[in-house]
Amino acid sequence: MTNSPIKHAPHLPPSTAATTDHQLRSPKSNRGLRKLQSAHQLSSNYAASNTPSLISQQRQQQQRNTSSSHHAQAPQIPPLPTFSAHHRTRSNSDAVLPNAANNSSSSRRAAAPRKNPANQNPREELEAMVRQGPQGELQAELARLRHLVLCEGLLADSDGMSQLRIYVWLILLNAPTIPTDSYLELIGRGASPAYSKIRNDTFRTLATNPLFKRRVSEASLIRLLNAIAWKLHDAKIDKFGDSTKINAATELGSPELQHASPTIKHAQGPSTTTATDGSEAGGTEPGIYVQGMNVLCAPFLYAARSEAEAFVAFHIFVTRDCPGYVRGAMDGVHKGLALVDKCLAIVDPKLSAYLQSKHMKAELYAFASVLTMCACTPPLPEVLQIWDFLFAYGPHLNILCICAQLVIMRETLLASPSPTKILRSFPPLQSRLIIEITVSNLRKIPADVYEELVHHAE
């Protein structure tokens, strides 16, 4: 009878669970061992206790065909439990740095200093700045980072996803580091006073954008906006002093964390219908949620690698850069709309005069673009590139970006007897062209008007 092939094939696993110590184990089960030991060491170790393995036999056959000087026996390695990492040749990725005399690039991978910008690819320089931090004077490094974002852009795939984007945004926004537990604590408080209004908006956030829907769930959007509402609510209480501080936390905690039904009982309670949600609040009184914040926060969730990162970036953005956009009367947005008309009259007087003759003021066609920093206009990857530029040089430049979109449509608008129909929805964004026109038009803006741009969202 022919012998079983399993018996004579040491590279195959044994047929039974009961194995002896002298049998060679399966390479699959010994994958960790094979990462530490060479094939030659494995074969020589096996030969010490059993018949030669296939590898050992192959080596012996090769040695017979060479000179007699090649018949020296390989040294024995110590047993695996006491195996020392210094007994094998290490790869460049985990080798200990040698002495200073060795200047090979591979040996300096772990602690390589940043290259001279003159000899470094700009994208590599940008990545090094984000990963290693500033190597010189802080303001000079920030200026260099902004210039790289403007001229080179962030490397991203066709969906607009970039490994560096959220970190570049956090740097440019000067966002602080917060523990994830702080975000989780806000979520655990349950429904905020603005919860019902948030739920009325989130399901239609970028509803026709498949990229956003595939990456960001409605539950994530609800959690983030609800946490922001609590954060703004607490800041309002601290500033104005409200003895009737609302706390809508329940034994269920956050509905989204508990995978609850969209119909939440406590979402219908009195705490969700108070005037503190922002949309009914006074013009100078800070609100905690206004319609449109859902679209404004969508790019943060799309670009971030976690909800906590999106939370801290969005919170800093709405409280430091554009608080006037989220106040009850959204006075910052209305100031921005007036500036769209004023800046368009400066950069393109003919187009501005034609739109004014048709009674087409910016408040009729640019409200969403001002409030959401152009996030309401697809495609989303182009929105992210415009935001790279806005965070680098100031969100106030969004007003000029809107003017740039009008300039791109100039010929179509001037040739149309009814530009209202065209301006109902802006054409798809062309981020590079919009940024180029914005930078060019910036030279035409007088100093006093530019000062208005800078401060209109405060």
Sequence and secondary structure as in RCSB ss.txt:
>XXXX:A:sequence
MTNSPIKHAPHLPPSTAATTDHQLRSPKSNRGLRKLQSAHQLSSNYAASNTPSLISQQRQQQQRNTSSSHHAQAP
QIPPLPTFSAHHRTRSNSDAVLPNAANNSSSSRRAAAPRKNPANQNPREELEAMVRQGPQGELQAELARLRHLVL
CEGLLADSDGMSQLRIYVWLILLNAPTIPTDSYLELIGRGASPAYSKIRNDTFRTLATNPLFKRRVSEASLIRLL
NAIAWKLHDAKIDKFGDSTKINAATELGSPELQHASPTIKHAQGPSTTTATDGSEAGGTEPGIYVQGMNVLCAPF
LYAARSEAEAFVAFHIFVTRDCPGYVRGAMDGVHKGLALVDKCLAIVDPKLSAYLQSKHMKAELYAFASVLTMCA
CTPPLPEVLQIWDFLFAYGPHLNILCICAQLVIMRETLLASPSPTKILRSFPPLQSRLIIEITVSNLRKIPADVY
EELVHHAE
>XXXX:A:secstr
    TTTT TTS  SSS   TTS   TTTTHHHHHHS HHHHHHHHHTTSS  HHHHHHHHHHHTS GGG     
    GGG  GGGS   TTT     TT   SGGGSTT     GGGS HHHHHHHHHHH  SS HHHHHHHHHHHHH
HT     TT   SSHHHHHHHHTT     HHHHHHHHHT   TTHHHHHHHHTTTTTT HHHHHH  HHHHHHHH
HHHHHHHHHHHHHHH  TT      TT  TTTTT  SS GGGGSGGGSSGGGBSSS SSSB SB TTHHHHHHHH
HHH SSHHHHHHHHHHIIIII GGGSBTT HHHHHHHHHHHHHHHHH HHHHHHHHHTT  HHHHSHHHHHTTTT
TSS HHHHHHHHHHHHHH GGGHHHHHHHHHHHTHHHHHH S HHHHHTS     HHHHHHHHHHHHTTS HHHH
HHHHHTT 
